[in-house]
């Protein structure tokens, strides 16, 4: 199950995600963990989670830190073009 892009994009504007995003950026030294770039950073979800009871996507801020990584736009796009992000029921 892939997240609905509009709904997921809306969740990425939520205060809880913005706080979580800042924490991950700080953890990763405000650099892309792949190439070291300091510009155009995003926090990437290494996998998606679906609630096994409701079938709904888990909110972006509800992931363990180990499932989140800072990437620049270029590395993020390259990763998405080369790999399918796995989805797990939780």
C-alpha positions in Angstrom: 0.0 0.0 0.0 1.5 3.3 -1.0 0.5 6.5 0.9 -1.9 8.9 -0.8 0.5 11.6 -2.0 -1.9 14.5 -1.2 -2.7 13.2 2.3 0.9 12.3 3.1 2.1 15.7 1.8 -0.4 17.4 4.1 0.9 15.4 7.1 4.5 16.6 6.3 3.3 20.2 7.2 2.0 19.1 10.6 3.8 20.7 13.6 4.6 17.2 15.0 6.4 16.2 11.8 8.3 19.6 11.6 9.5 19.1 15.2 10.6 15.5 14.4 12.2 16.5 11.2 14.3 19.1 13.0 15.4 16.5 15.5 16.5 14.1 12.8 18.3 16.9 10.9 20.1 17.8 14.1 21.0 14.2 14.7 22.5 13.9 11.3 24.5 17.1 11.6 22.3 18.9 9.0 24.0 16.9 6.2 23.0 14.3 3.7 24.0 11.0 5.1 24.8 9.8 1.6 26.9 12.6 0.0 27.4 15.2 2.8 25.5 18.0 1.1 24.1 20.7 3.4 21.5 22.1 1.0 18.1 20.8 0.0 17.7 18.4 2.9 14.7 16.1 3.4 14.1 13.5 6.1 13.5 10.2 4.3 11.4 7.3 5.7 13.4 4.1 5.0 10.1 2.2 5.1 6.4 2.8 5.5 4.2 1.3 8.2 0.5 0.5 7.9 -1.6 -0.1 11.0 -2.6 -3.8 10.8 -6.0 -3.1 12.5 -7.2 0.1 10.6 -5.2 -0.3 7.4 -4.2 3.4 7.6 -0.6 4.7 7.1 1.2 5.4 10.3 1.7 9.2 10.7 5.2 10.3 9.6 6.2 11.4 13.1 5.4 8.1 14.7 8.4 6.2 13.2 11.4 5.1 15.2 14.5 7.3 14.6 16.2 4.3 13.0 13.7 4.4 10.1 14.5 8.1 9.3 17.5 9.5 7.5 18.6 12.9 6.3 19.2 13.0 2.5 19.6 15.9 0.0 17.0 16.1 -2.8 19.3 14.6 -5.3 20.1 11.5 -3.2 16.5 11.2 -2.1 15.3 11.2 -5.7 18.0 8.8 -6.8 17.1 6.4 -4.0 13.4 6.5 -4.9 14.2 5.8 -8.6 16.4 2.8 -7.7 14.5 1.2 -4.8 10.9 0.6 -3.8 10.3 1.6 -0.2 9.0 -1.4 1.7 5.7 -1.3 3.5 5.2 -3.2 6.7 2.1 -3.9 8.8 2.5 -2.9 12.4 
